[in-house]
Amino acid sequence: MRLIPLLNLSLLILFPIAWFAPMLKAGIMGSYLPYFFDLKEISVITGLQSLWASDVFLALIVTFLAIFAPFMKTLGLALIHYNLLSPRVLPVLHVLGKLAMADIFLIALYVVLIKGIGIGSVEIAWGLYMFTACILGSLAISFSNEGKIPKQID
């Protein structure tokens, strides 16, 4: 039982790394180049910076889904594991986890749309896999808590 709380605490370190890690490499097709040139790396943070400059409402939603929802869920689970928060909040934390997973779906949808249009190049970078693993890890940790009231951890 000690492994689950430690894995959850590790997510408090891994999530911020995933936010700054390159998730996508995107570029526009050059008219005289046979292939795509000068791919720009996009992370959660750089994407949010661009979004804040163009659409504040959408930026608020994506900031909540990509940063606050997964981090609040992870922090809430850590507090429950160490008996600092009531297990009665687990349903709220499950909803936060589902909202965080919506962000991965949106990124995948954007990749499919951009590749389908054929005007640019999008390559998946290691940060997307890391961010997805963090979300799925958090989801697995929360499933391990279902129906359980944590006991005191020594």
Summary of the structure (lengths in Angstrom):
residues: 154
radius of gyration: 18.2
end to end distance: 10.9
largest distance: 65.6
contacts: 438
relative contact order: 0.21
helix: 68%
strand: 10%
